[in-house]
Amino acid sequence: MMAATKRATFGVTAAALSLALAGCAGSADPLKDGREGAPGAKKNPPVAAPQSPARLIGDGSTAYTGRQPLQPVPHKLKAGEKPPQFVVFSWDGAGEDSQRLFSHFRKVGQQYGAKMTYFLSGVYLLPEEKKHLYDPPQHSAGRSDIGFNDAKGIKDTVEQIRGAWFEGNEIGTHFNGHFCGADGGVGTWSKDEWKSEIAQAKSFVKNWKSNTALKSLKPLPFDYEKELVGARTPCLEGRKNFMRAASEMGFRYDTSGVNDQIWPEKQGKLWDLSMQLVPVPGRAFQTLSMDYNFYMNQSGATRGDEDKHAYWGDQMRDGLVQAFGRSYQGNRAPLIIGNHFESWNGGTYMRAIEDTIKTVCTQRDVRCVSFRQLADWLDAQDPKVLAKLRTLKVGEAPKTDWATFLNPAAHPAAHAPAAHAPGAPGAKSAERH
Protein backbone atom coordinates (compact mmCIF):
# COMPACT_ATOMS: atom_id res chain seq x y z
CA MET A 1 0.00 0.00 0.00
CA MET A 2 0.99 3.59 -0.53
CA ALA A 3 2.38 4.89 2.74
CA ALA A 4 -0.44 6.26 4.87
CA THR A 5 1.48 9.43 5.61
CA LYS A 6 3.83 10.37 2.82
CA ARG A 7 7.08 11.93 3.94
CA ALA A 8 6.89 15.61 3.15
CA THR A 9 9.19 17.70 1.03
CA PHE A 10 10.60 20.50 3.13
CA GLY A 11 14.33 20.94 2.55
CA VAL A 12 15.07 24.06 4.59
CA THR A 13 14.08 23.22 8.14
CA ALA A 14 11.29 24.99 9.96
CA ALA A 15 13.77 26.16 12.56
CA ALA A 16 15.98 27.83 9.99
CA LEU A 17 13.01 29.46 8.33
CA SER A 18 11.81 30.68 11.71
CA LEU A 19 14.95 32.79 11.80
CA ALA A 20 13.52 34.60 8.78
CA LEU A 21 15.97 33.36 6.19
CA ALA A 22 16.37 33.20 7.75
CA GLY A 23 1.67 27.20 -16.82
CA CYS A 24 -5.45 25.67 -25.59
CA ALA A 25 -5.00 25.77 -29.08
CA GLY A 26 -7.66 28.22 -30.23
CA SER A 27 -7.52 31.92 -29.41
CA ALA A 28 -4.12 33.55 -29.42
CA ASP A 29 -4.08 33.70 -25.63
CA PRO A 30 -7.20 32.50 -23.78
CA LEU A 31 -5.77 33.50 -20.42
CA LYS A 32 -5.03 37.02 -21.56
CA ASP A 33 -8.40 37.81 -23.09
CA GLY A 34 -10.22 37.24 -19.82
CA ARG A 35 -12.06 34.02 -20.56
CA GLU A 36 -10.02 32.17 -17.98
CA GLY A 37 -8.64 33.42 -14.69
CA ALA A 38 -10.61 36.66 -14.88
CA PRO A 39 -13.24 37.71 -12.32
CA GLY A 40 -16.22 35.39 -12.54
CA ALA A 41 -14.37 32.82 -14.61
CA LYS A 42 -16.32 29.66 -15.26
CA LYS A 43 -14.87 26.21 -15.15
CA ASN A 44 -13.42 24.72 -18.31
CA PRO A 45 -15.56 22.18 -20.16
CA PRO A 46 -14.38 18.63 -19.38
CA VAL A 47 -12.23 16.95 -21.99
CA ALA A 48 -13.13 13.27 -21.83
CA ALA A 49 -11.24 11.76 -24.75
CA PRO A 50 -8.80 12.55 -27.55
CA GLN A 51 -10.17 13.64 -30.90
CA SER A 52 -8.23 10.96 -32.76
CA PRO A 53 -7.39 7.32 -31.95
CA ALA A 54 -4.54 6.87 -29.51
CA ARG A 55 -1.23 5.56 -30.81
CA LEU A 56 -0.05 3.14 -28.15
CA ILE A 57 3.52 3.36 -26.89
CA GLY A 58 5.41 0.34 -25.62
CA ASP A 59 3.14 -2.01 -23.66
CA GLY A 60 0.19 0.37 -23.95
CA SER A 61 0.69 2.04 -20.57
CA THR A 62 1.04 5.36 -22.38
CA ALA A 63 -0.10 6.63 -25.77
CA TYR A 64 0.24 9.56 -28.11
CA THR A 65 -3.16 11.26 -28.35
CA GLY A 66 -2.21 14.52 -30.03
CA ARG A 67 -1.46 17.93 -28.60
CA GLN A 68 -2.51 18.46 -25.02
CA PRO A 69 -5.81 20.34 -24.74
CA LEU A 70 -6.32 23.68 -23.03
CA GLN A 71 -2.77 24.99 -23.40
CA PRO A 72 -2.33 28.78 -23.64
CA VAL A 73 -0.26 30.13 -26.51
CA PRO A 74 2.68 32.06 -24.99
CA HIS A 75 2.33 35.80 -25.47
CA LYS A 76 5.44 37.94 -25.83
CA LEU A 77 5.10 41.19 -23.91
CA LYS A 78 4.82 44.25 -26.08
CA ALA A 79 6.98 47.25 -25.34
CA GLY A 80 5.71 48.78 -22.11
CA GLU A 81 3.14 46.06 -21.44
CA LYS A 82 2.50 45.18 -17.80
CA PRO A 83 3.26 41.51 -17.14
CA PRO A 84 0.50 39.15 -16.04
CA GLN A 85 0.55 37.75 -12.53
CA PHE A 86 1.42 34.07 -12.62
CA VAL A 87 0.63 31.69 -9.78
CA VAL A 88 1.69 28.03 -9.78
CA PHE A 89 0.02 25.47 -7.50
CA SER A 90 1.89 22.16 -7.42
CA TRP A 91 1.55 18.83 -5.66
CA ASP A 92 4.40 16.59 -4.46
CA GLY A 93 4.00 12.83 -4.71
CA ALA A 94 0.64 13.12 -6.46
CA GLY A 95 -1.46 9.97 -6.11
CA GLU A 96 -5.08 9.14 -5.37
CA ASP A 97 -5.71 7.40 -2.06
CA SER A 98 -8.69 7.04 0.28
CA GLN A 99 -8.68 10.79 1.00
CA ARG A 100 -9.47 11.46 -2.69
CA LEU A 101 -7.70 14.81 -2.60
CA PHE A 102 -6.29 14.44 -6.13
CA SER A 103 -9.78 14.18 -7.61
CA HIS A 104 -11.03 16.95 -5.34
CA PHE A 105 -8.41 19.47 -6.41
CA ARG A 106 -8.93 18.61 -10.06
CA LYS A 107 -12.51 19.84 -9.56
CA VAL A 108 -11.28 22.94 -7.75
CA GLY A 109 -8.89 23.68 -10.60
CA GLN A 110 -11.64 23.38 -13.18
CA GLN A 111 -14.00 25.55 -11.18
CA TYR A 112 -11.55 28.42 -10.81
CA GLY A 113 -9.61 28.17 -14.07
CA ALA A 114 -6.41 26.90 -12.44
CA LYS A 115 -3.97 24.64 -14.24
CA MET A 116 -1.59 22.88 -11.86
CA THR A 117 1.48 20.64 -11.83
CA TYR A 118 1.21 17.17 -10.34
CA PHE A 119 4.58 15.67 -9.38
CA LEU A 120 3.90 11.93 -9.60
CA SER A 121 5.96 9.52 -7.51
CA GLY A 122 6.87 6.62 -9.80
CA VAL A 123 6.47 3.99 -7.07
CA TYR A 124 2.78 4.92 -6.82
CA LEU A 125 2.39 3.02 -10.11
CA LEU A 126 4.40 0.02 -8.88
CA PRO A 127 2.57 -2.71 -6.93
CA GLU A 128 3.98 -4.02 -3.67
CA GLU A 129 4.53 -7.47 -5.15
CA LYS A 130 6.80 -5.99 -7.82
CA LYS A 131 8.77 -3.72 -5.51
CA HIS A 132 11.98 -5.60 -6.31
CA LEU A 133 11.93 -3.86 -9.72
CA TYR A 134 12.96 -0.64 -7.99
CA ASP A 135 16.72 -0.49 -7.43
CA PRO A 136 17.29 2.82 -5.62
CA PRO A 137 20.73 4.43 -5.45
CA GLN A 138 22.58 3.57 -2.23
CA HIS A 139 19.74 1.32 -1.00
CA SER A 140 18.77 -2.30 -1.45
CA ALA A 141 16.31 -3.25 -4.19
CA GLY A 142 12.66 -2.99 -3.15
CA ARG A 143 13.25 -0.25 -0.58
CA SER A 144 11.09 2.88 -0.48
CA ASP A 145 10.49 5.36 2.32
CA ILE A 146 6.96 6.04 1.02
CA GLY A 147 6.01 2.44 0.30
CA PHE A 148 4.50 1.19 -2.94
CA ASN A 149 0.87 0.72 -4.03
CA ASP A 150 -1.85 -1.85 -4.61
CA ALA A 151 -4.10 -2.51 -7.63
CA LYS A 152 -6.85 -0.14 -6.49
CA GLY A 153 -4.43 2.65 -5.68
CA ILE A 154 -2.72 2.30 -9.07
CA LYS A 155 -6.07 2.20 -10.91
CA ASP A 156 -7.32 5.30 -9.10
CA THR A 157 -4.06 7.18 -9.61
CA VAL A 158 -3.92 6.35 -13.32
CA GLU A 159 -7.49 7.62 -13.75
CA GLN A 160 -6.66 10.90 -12.00
CA ILE A 161 -3.45 11.46 -13.97
CA ARG A 162 -5.27 10.76 -17.22
CA GLY A 163 -8.10 13.16 -16.42
CA ALA A 164 -5.76 15.85 -15.12
CA TRP A 165 -3.73 15.83 -18.34
CA PHE A 166 -6.82 16.18 -20.54
CA GLU A 167 -7.84 19.15 -18.39
CA GLY A 168 -4.57 20.91 -19.27
CA ASN A 169 -2.51 20.12 -16.17
CA GLU A 170 1.12 19.02 -16.15
CA ILE A 171 2.50 15.68 -14.96
CA GLY A 172 6.00 16.05 -13.52
CA THR A 173 7.92 13.73 -11.22
CA HIS A 174 8.75 13.49 -7.53
CA PHE A 175 10.97 10.50 -8.38
CA ASN A 176 10.56 7.27 -6.39
CA GLY A 177 11.60 6.24 -2.89
CA HIS A 178 11.77 9.70 -1.28
CA PHE A 179 15.03 9.12 0.58
CA CYS A 180 16.22 12.07 2.68
CA GLY A 181 19.06 12.75 5.07
CA ALA A 182 22.72 11.89 5.24
CA ASP A 183 22.34 8.09 5.17
CA GLY A 184 21.88 7.46 1.45
CA GLY A 185 19.46 10.35 0.98
CA VAL A 186 19.10 12.12 -2.37
CA GLY A 187 21.44 14.84 -1.15
CA THR A 188 24.31 12.34 -1.31
CA TRP A 189 23.58 11.05 -4.83
CA SER A 190 25.90 11.56 -7.78
CA LYS A 191 24.81 12.76 -11.20
CA ASP A 192 24.77 9.19 -12.50
CA GLU A 193 22.73 7.99 -9.54
CA TRP A 194 20.19 10.73 -10.27
CA LYS A 195 20.07 9.58 -13.89
CA SER A 196 19.24 6.08 -12.68
CA GLU A 197 16.48 7.39 -10.40
CA ILE A 198 14.98 9.49 -13.21
CA ALA A 199 15.10 6.59 -15.67
CA GLN A 200 13.34 4.33 -13.16
CA ALA A 201 10.67 6.94 -12.43
CA LYS A 202 9.98 7.10 -16.16
CA SER A 203 9.96 3.32 -16.46
CA PHE A 204 7.31 2.80 -13.77
CA VAL A 205 5.02 5.27 -15.56
CA LYS A 206 5.72 3.81 -19.01
CA ASN A 207 5.24 0.18 -17.92
CA TRP A 208 2.52 0.16 -15.26
CA LYS A 209 0.44 -2.27 -17.34
CA SER A 210 3.30 -4.77 -17.53
CA ASN A 211 3.73 -4.50 -13.77
CA THR A 212 0.04 -4.97 -12.89
CA ALA A 213 -3.01 -6.98 -13.94
CA LEU A 214 -4.81 -3.79 -15.01
CA LYS A 215 -4.54 -4.49 -18.74
CA SER A 216 -8.05 -3.24 -19.61
CA LEU A 217 -7.56 0.31 -18.33
CA LYS A 218 -7.08 3.11 -20.82
CA PRO A 219 -3.48 4.28 -21.30
CA LEU A 220 -2.07 7.49 -19.96
CA PRO A 221 -2.61 9.94 -22.86
CA PHE A 222 0.95 11.18 -23.33
CA ASP A 223 4.47 10.16 -24.23
CA TYR A 224 6.18 10.51 -20.85
CA GLU A 225 9.56 11.01 -22.48
CA LYS A 226 8.17 14.28 -23.87
CA GLU A 227 5.73 15.14 -21.10
CA LEU A 228 8.29 15.03 -18.30
CA VAL A 229 10.20 18.32 -18.26
CA GLY A 230 10.48 19.24 -14.59
CA ALA A 231 10.60 18.04 -11.00
CA ARG A 232 10.94 18.79 -7.32
CA THR A 233 13.43 16.73 -5.35
CA PRO A 234 12.50 14.99 -2.09
CA CYS A 235 13.09 17.23 0.93
CA LEU A 236 14.55 19.80 -1.51
CA GLU A 237 17.84 17.92 -1.21
CA GLY A 238 20.37 16.90 -3.86
CA ARG A 239 19.54 19.77 -6.18
CA LYS A 240 23.03 20.40 -7.56
CA ASN A 241 23.62 16.92 -8.97
CA PHE A 242 19.96 16.49 -9.93
CA MET A 243 20.16 19.62 -12.08
CA ARG A 244 23.32 18.31 -13.74
CA ALA A 245 21.53 15.07 -14.60
CA ALA A 246 18.28 16.80 -15.60
CA SER A 247 20.09 19.19 -17.93
CA GLU A 248 21.46 16.20 -19.84
CA MET A 249 18.06 14.44 -19.92
CA GLY A 250 15.95 17.16 -21.53
CA PHE A 251 14.38 18.77 -18.47
CA ARG A 252 13.40 22.44 -18.71
CA TYR A 253 13.00 23.55 -15.11
CA ASP A 254 13.63 22.70 -11.47
CA THR A 255 11.57 23.78 -8.45
CA SER A 256 13.69 22.36 -5.64
CA GLY A 257 15.32 25.48 -4.25
CA VAL A 258 14.32 28.41 -2.04
CA ASN A 259 13.95 31.88 -3.53
CA ASP A 260 12.49 35.27 -2.76
CA GLN A 261 9.52 36.52 -4.76
CA ILE A 262 11.52 37.87 -7.68
CA TRP A 263 11.46 37.07 -11.39
CA PRO A 264 13.03 33.71 -12.34
CA GLU A 265 16.23 33.20 -14.27
CA LYS A 266 17.92 30.19 -15.79
CA GLN A 267 20.62 28.18 -14.08
CA GLY A 268 22.40 26.63 -17.01
CA LYS A 269 19.72 25.04 -19.18
CA LEU A 270 17.01 24.96 -16.50
CA TRP A 271 14.60 27.63 -15.34
CA ASP A 272 14.91 28.09 -11.60
CA LEU A 273 11.26 28.01 -10.52
CA SER A 274 11.93 27.38 -6.87
CA MET A 275 9.46 27.90 -4.08
CA GLN A 276 9.62 31.14 -2.15
CA LEU A 277 9.71 32.69 1.28
CA VAL A 278 6.30 34.09 2.22
CA PRO A 279 4.87 35.91 5.26
CA VAL A 280 3.56 34.13 8.33
CA PRO A 281 0.89 36.59 9.59
CA GLY A 282 1.36 37.49 13.22
CA ARG A 283 4.92 36.18 13.30
CA ALA A 284 8.23 37.98 12.74
CA PHE A 285 9.60 35.57 10.14
CA GLN A 286 8.84 34.09 6.76
CA THR A 287 8.52 30.45 5.81
CA LEU A 288 8.59 28.41 2.62
CA SER A 289 5.51 28.56 0.38
CA MET A 290 4.54 24.98 1.19
CA ASP A 291 1.90 23.39 3.41
CA TYR A 292 4.46 21.27 5.25
CA ASN A 293 6.46 24.28 6.41
CA PHE A 294 3.41 26.01 7.87
CA TYR A 295 2.59 22.70 9.56
CA MET A 296 6.07 22.42 11.05
CA ASN A 297 6.09 26.00 12.30
CA GLN A 298 2.63 25.71 13.83
CA SER A 299 2.60 22.29 15.49
CA GLY A 300 5.96 20.67 14.83
CA ALA A 301 4.85 17.69 12.72
CA THR A 302 2.37 16.54 15.37
CA ARG A 303 -1.40 16.80 15.49
CA GLY A 304 -1.71 20.09 17.31
CA ASP A 305 -4.48 21.50 19.45
CA GLU A 306 -7.73 21.08 17.49
CA ASP A 307 -8.92 24.46 18.75
CA LYS A 308 -6.08 26.03 16.75
CA HIS A 309 -6.71 24.20 13.46
CA ALA A 310 -8.96 26.90 12.01
CA TYR A 311 -6.54 29.65 13.05
CA TRP A 312 -3.58 27.82 11.54
CA GLY A 313 -5.41 27.30 8.26
CA ASP A 314 -6.35 30.96 8.13
CA GLN A 315 -2.75 31.90 8.91
CA MET A 316 -1.45 29.89 5.96
CA ARG A 317 -4.12 31.19 3.60
CA ASP A 318 -3.55 34.78 4.68
CA GLY A 319 0.22 34.39 4.34
CA LEU A 320 -0.11 33.10 0.78
CA VAL A 321 -2.63 35.80 -0.10
CA GLN A 322 -0.30 38.46 1.32
CA ALA A 323 2.53 37.01 -0.77
CA PHE A 324 0.25 37.13 -3.80
CA GLY A 325 -0.68 40.74 -3.06
CA ARG A 326 2.87 42.00 -2.81
CA SER A 327 3.65 40.50 -6.22
CA TYR A 328 0.34 41.50 -7.81
CA GLN A 329 0.66 45.10 -6.65
CA GLY A 330 4.45 45.12 -6.86
CA ASN A 331 6.95 43.44 -9.19
CA ARG A 332 4.48 40.88 -10.64
CA ALA A 333 6.95 38.04 -9.98
CA PRO A 334 5.35 34.59 -10.28
CA LEU A 335 4.17 33.10 -6.99
CA ILE A 336 5.22 29.45 -6.56
CA ILE A 337 3.30 27.26 -4.09
CA GLY A 338 3.94 23.61 -3.17
CA ASN A 339 1.57 21.17 -1.46
CA HIS A 340 0.92 17.56 -0.51
CA PHE A 341 -2.30 15.55 -0.61
CA GLU A 342 -2.32 15.28 3.17
CA SER A 343 -4.76 15.92 6.04
CA TRP A 344 -2.30 17.31 8.56
CA ASN A 345 -4.03 19.04 11.49
CA GLY A 346 -7.44 17.90 10.38
CA GLY A 347 -7.04 18.93 6.75
CA THR A 348 -6.61 22.60 7.63
CA TYR A 349 -3.90 23.15 4.99
CA MET A 350 -6.03 21.68 2.22
CA ARG A 351 -8.74 24.16 3.16
CA ALA A 352 -6.16 26.95 3.15
CA ILE A 353 -4.97 26.04 -0.35
CA GLU A 354 -8.51 25.80 -1.69
CA ASP A 355 -9.35 29.20 -0.21
CA THR A 356 -6.19 30.64 -1.76
CA ILE A 357 -7.09 29.27 -5.20
CA LYS A 358 -10.59 30.76 -4.91
CA THR A 359 -9.14 34.12 -3.89
CA VAL A 360 -6.25 34.62 -6.31
CA CYS A 361 -7.16 32.72 -9.47
CA THR A 362 -10.28 34.82 -9.99
CA GLN A 363 -8.42 38.15 -10.00
CA ARG A 364 -7.97 40.15 -13.20
CA ASP A 365 -4.71 39.59 -15.12
CA VAL A 366 -3.93 36.53 -12.99
CA ARG A 367 -2.93 33.26 -14.63
CA CYS A 368 -2.90 30.14 -12.47
CA VAL A 369 -0.71 27.90 -14.58
CA SER A 370 1.48 24.82 -14.52
CA PHE A 371 5.25 25.07 -14.33
CA ARG A 372 5.50 23.97 -17.94
CA GLN A 373 3.15 26.76 -19.03
CA LEU A 374 5.17 29.29 -17.04
CA ALA A 375 8.40 28.03 -18.64
CA ASP A 376 6.77 28.34 -22.08
CA TRP A 377 5.89 31.97 -21.35
CA LEU A 378 9.35 32.77 -20.01
CA ASP A 379 10.97 31.22 -23.10
CA ALA A 380 8.82 33.47 -25.32
CA GLN A 381 10.04 36.70 -23.70
CA ASP A 382 12.85 39.03 -24.68
CA PRO A 383 15.75 38.16 -22.31
CA LYS A 384 16.42 41.87 -21.85
CA VAL A 385 12.86 42.39 -20.61
CA LEU A 386 13.22 39.54 -18.11
CA ALA A 387 16.53 40.97 -16.95
CA LYS A 388 14.82 44.32 -16.40
CA LEU A 389 12.05 42.63 -14.41
CA ARG A 390 14.67 40.97 -12.24
CA THR A 391 15.89 44.37 -11.08
CA LEU A 392 12.67 44.76 -9.07
CA LYS A 393 12.92 43.54 -5.49
CA VAL A 394 10.26 41.70 -3.50
CA GLY A 395 7.04 43.70 -3.61
CA GLU A 396 8.70 46.55 -5.52
CA ALA A 397 6.67 48.18 -8.28
CA PRO A 398 8.35 50.33 -10.95
CA LYS A 399 9.11 53.81 -9.64
CA THR A 400 7.45 55.35 -12.69
CA ASP A 401 4.83 53.12 -14.30
CA TRP A 402 4.94 49.86 -16.24
CA ALA A 403 4.66 51.54 -19.65
CA THR A 404 7.73 53.63 -18.93
CA PHE A 405 9.63 50.89 -17.10
CA LEU A 406 9.33 48.30 -19.88
CA ASN A 407 9.25 50.54 -22.95
CA PRO A 408 12.72 51.49 -24.25
CA ALA A 409 11.11 54.17 -26.41
CA ALA A 410 10.04 55.94 -23.22
CA HIS A 411 13.71 56.47 -22.29
CA PRO A 412 15.17 58.67 -25.09
CA ALA A 413 18.25 59.41 -23.01
CA ALA A 414 19.22 55.77 -23.26
CA HIS A 415 19.53 56.17 -27.03
CA ALA A 416 21.09 59.65 -27.08
CA PRO A 417 24.78 60.32 -27.85
CA ALA A 418 27.07 60.26 -24.85
CA ALA A 419 27.62 64.02 -25.00
CA HIS A 420 25.94 67.00 -26.66
CA ALA A 421 27.24 70.37 -27.69
CA PRO A 422 24.99 73.21 -26.52
CA GLY A 423 21.97 73.39 -28.81
CA ALA A 424 22.67 70.05 -30.48
CA PRO A 425 19.68 67.86 -31.43
CA GLY A 426 18.49 65.86 -28.45
CA ALA A 427 20.28 67.99 -25.89
CA LYS A 428 17.09 69.10 -24.11
CA SER A 429 15.78 65.56 -24.00
CA ALA A 430 19.05 64.37 -22.50
CA GLU A 431 18.97 67.11 -19.87
CA ARG A 432 15.42 66.18 -18.81
CA HIS A 433 16.58 62.65 -18.08
Secondary structure by P-SEA (a helix, b strand, c coil): cccccccccccccaaaaaaccccccccccccccccccccccccccccccccccccccccccbbbccccccccccccccccccccbbbbbbbccccccccaaaaaaaaaaaacbbbbbbbcccccccccccccccccccccccccccccccaaaaaaaaaaaaaaaaabbbbbbcccccccccccccccccaaaaaaaaaaaaaaaacccccccccccccccccccccccccccccccaaaaaaaaaaaacccccccccccccbbbbccccccbbbbbbbcccccccccccaaaaaaaccccccccccaaaaaaaaaaaaaaaaaaaaaaccccbbbbbbcccccccaaaaaaaaaaaaccccccccccccaaaaaaaaaaccaaaaaaaacccccccccccccccccccccccccccccccccccaaaaaaac
